[in-house]
């Protein structure tokens, strides 16, 4: 039985040299029109066939999307417009905003002084408090 078996490389070489048999499920790509003659109304579905080279598919899609109808931004897309225009917020209004006051114009942490010029002392803690800084209601 060992002698009946064909050697692996001999079998592989023989099968490689035989003509490949086309399967019934696969079909050849359809006849494609020249890319130069394509218009936006042309049928581009033939260029989407899996056997069409990627380079040819990209050229056809480039031709399709060069039409000005595809160059219109969606007016309802939030990020499609140019929102950099307009006037900046005036400095006096910016100073009044709470967020800007804490982020852009931080106040220096100076100890508060009373009218006599002495520094204020923190309020004493209650003697019965379990945790420092905790206030029971």
C-alpha positions in Angstrom: 0.0 0.0 0.0 2.9 2.3 0.7 4.1 1.9 -2.9 0.7 2.9 -4.3 0.9 6.2 -2.6 2.3 9.0 -4.6 5.0 11.0 -3.0 3.8 14.3 -1.6 6.0 16.6 -3.8 5.2 14.6 -7.0 1.5 14.8 -6.3 1.7 18.5 -5.5 3.7 19.2 -8.8 1.2 17.2 -10.9 -1.8 19.0 -9.4 -0.1 22.4 -9.8 0.6 21.8 -13.6 -3.0 20.8 -14.3 -5.4 23.5 -15.4 -7.4 24.8 -12.5 -11.1 23.9 -12.7 -13.4 26.9 -12.2 -16.0 26.4 -9.5 -19.6 27.0 -10.4 -20.1 29.5 -7.6 -17.4 31.9 -8.8 -18.0 34.2 -11.7 -15.7 36.4 -13.7 -15.9 40.1 -13.1 -18.3 41.8 -15.3 -17.1 43.8 -18.4 -16.2 47.2 -17.0 -16.5 50.5 -18.9 -13.4 52.6 -19.1 -12.9 54.8 -16.1 -12.6 58.0 -18.3 -16.1 57.5 -19.6 -17.8 57.1 -16.2 -20.3 59.7 -15.1 -22.2 60.0 -11.8 -25.2 58.3 -13.4 -23.0 55.2 -14.5 -23.4 51.9 -12.8 -20.4 51.5 -10.4 -21.5 48.1 -9.0 -19.2 46.2 -11.4 -16.2 47.9 -9.8 -17.2 46.5 -6.4 -16.7 42.8 -7.5 -14.1 41.0 -5.4 -12.0 40.1 -8.5 -11.6 43.7 -9.5 -8.2 45.1 -8.5 -8.1 47.6 -5.6 -6.3 50.2 -7.7 -9.1 50.1 -10.4 -11.8 50.2 -7.7 -10.2 53.2 -6.0 -9.9 55.1 -9.3 -13.6 54.4 -10.1 -14.7 55.6 -6.6 -12.5 58.7 -6.9 -14.3 59.5 -10.2 -17.7 58.9 -8.6 -17.0 61.1 -5.5 -15.5 63.9 -7.5 -19.0 64.9 -8.4 -20.0 68.2 -6.6 -23.2 66.5 -5.2 -21.0 64.5 -2.8 -19.1 67.6 -1.7 -22.0 69.1 0.3 -21.5 69.0 4.1 -24.4 67.8 6.2 -26.0 71.0 7.7 -27.1 68.9 10.8 -23.6 67.5 11.5 -22.3 69.3 14.5 -18.6 69.2 13.5 -19.0 70.0 9.8 -19.2 73.7 10.1 -16.4 76.2 10.9 -17.2 77.4 14.4 -13.9 79.4 14.8 -15.6 82.6 13.7 -17.2 85.2 16.0 -15.9 87.6 18.5 -14.0 86.5 21.7 -15.6 87.1 25.1 -14.7 90.5 26.4 -12.2 90.5 29.3 -14.6 92.2 31.8 -17.3 89.5 31.1 -14.7 86.8 31.2 -13.6 87.9 34.7 -17.2 87.6 35.9 -17.6 84.0 34.9 -17.2 81.5 37.8 -15.3 78.9 35.7 -12.9 81.5 34.3 -12.4 83.0 37.7 -11.2 79.7 39.2 -9.3 78.5 36.2 -7.9 81.6 34.5 -7.7 84.1 37.3 -7.0 82.2 40.5 -6.9 84.3 43.6 -3.8 84.2 45.7 -4.3 82.3 48.9 -3.6 85.1 51.4 -4.7 84.7 55.0 -7.7 86.8 55.7 -7.1 89.7 58.1 -9.6 91.3 60.3 -9.8 95.1 60.8 -7.0 95.2 63.4 -4.5 93.5 61.0 -4.3 90.2 62.9 -4.8 86.9 61.1 -8.0 85.1 61.7 -7.8 81.9 63.6 -9.8 78.9 62.6 -12.9 78.1 64.7 -12.2 75.7 67.5 -13.5 72.1 67.1 -16.2 70.7 69.4 -14.9 68.6 72.2 -17.3 65.7 71.5 -16.5 65.3 67.8 -15.3 61.9 66.6 -13.6 63.0 63.4 -11.8 66.3 62.8 -13.7 68.6 60.6 -17.0 66.6 60.8 -20.1 68.5 61.6 -23.1 66.5 62.9 -26.5 67.9 62.3 
